[in-house]
């Protein structure tokens, strides 16, 4: 009879998963929030379709709900996907490069993304306060609540990019020893 390398009741040390990090819990929560937003959007559109099919008039402002929630869904869902590395990547040529060049290009791409999202945050300092003077026709909601998705989502997307750069630099630094 073969002996087991470890106690069958206790899992081996290598297979014990690490507890999820705070960042992972936050971004998983954002993914669930995105799912809830999608459910509300779907319900609003379904209610509109049913009411129109029955020949009834729609509820005032309900057609704006999916439109405005979609802005938040894109930004929150994009941030959650950024954390999980679930965005589409065209890396055929990058994978053919040597590891040092691949690391440099990955750092450059993430740095450009950080610059872009930081620029969007900077532009939002003008956009969001000015949107507060406008109201939506159906709901009467000031548009600054909708436009706040841009700086919030941009900040949430910068964090995973900084994390990517950290891990790339750390891996390259450890290779040098």
QUIRA-V17966 format. One record per pair of residues at least 12 apart in sequence whose ideal C-beta (glycine too) atoms are under 10 Angstrom apart, sorted by the first residue. I is the first residue (numbers start at 1). J is the second residue. Records with the same first field share a line. If there is no record, write none. Layout:
BEGIN
I = J  J
END
This chain:
BEGIN
21 = 163
23 = 83  159  160  163
24 = 83  84
26 = 79  80  83  156  159
27 = 76  79  80  81  82  83  84  156  159  160
28 = 80  83  84
29 = 76  80
30 = 75  76  77  78  79  80  81  82  83  153  156
31 = 76  77  79  80  81  83  84  86
32 = 80
33 = 72  73  76  77  80
34 = 72  73  74  75  76  77  78  79  80  81
35 = 73  77  80
36 = 69  73
37 = 66  69  70  71  72  73  74  76  77
38 = 66  69  70  73  77
40 = 65  66  69  73
41 = 65  66  67  68  69  70  72  73
42 = 66
43 = 62  65  66
44 = 59  61  62  63  64  65  66  67  69
45 = 62  63  65  66
47 = 59  62  65
48 = 62  63  65  66
58 = 138
59 = 138
60 = 137  138  139  140
61 = 136  137  138  139  140  141
62 = 138  139
63 = 138  139
64 = 136  137  138  139  140  141  146
65 = 136  138  139  141
67 = 136  138  146
68 = 136  139  141  143  145  146  147  149
69 = 146  149
70 = 146  149
71 = 146  147  148  149  150  153
72 = 145  146  148  149  150  152  153
73 = 149  153
74 = 149  150  153
75 = 120  148  149  150  151  152  153  154  155  156  157
76 = 149  152  153  156  157
77 = 153
78 = 117  153  154  156  157
79 = 117  152  153  154  155  156  157  158  159  160
80 = 156  157  160
81 = 157  160
82 = 110  113  117  153  156  157  158  159  160  161  163  164
83 = 156  157  159  160  161  163  164
84 = 160
85 = 160  164
89 = 109
91 = 105  106  109
93 = 105
94 = 106  109
99 = 171  172  175
100 = 172  175
102 = 168  172
103 = 165  168  169  171  172  175
104 = 168  172
106 = 164  165  167  168
107 = 161  164  165  168  169  172
108 = 165
109 = 161  164  165
110 = 158  160  161  162  163  164  165  166  168
111 = 161  162  164  165
112 = 161
113 = 157  158  160  161  164  165
114 = 154  157  158  159  161  162  164  165
115 = 158  161
116 = 154  157  158  161
117 = 150  151  153  154  155  156  157  158  159  161
118 = 154  155  158
119 = 154
120 = 150  151  153  154  155  157  158
121 = 150  151  152  153  154  155  158
122 = 151  154
123 = 150  151  154
124 = 147  148  149  150  151  152  154  155
125 = 151
127 = 143  144  147  148  150  151
128 = 143  144  145  146  147  148  149  150  151  152
129 = 144  147
130 = 143  144  147
131 = 143  144  145  146  147  148  150
132 = 144  145  147  148
134 = 146  147
END
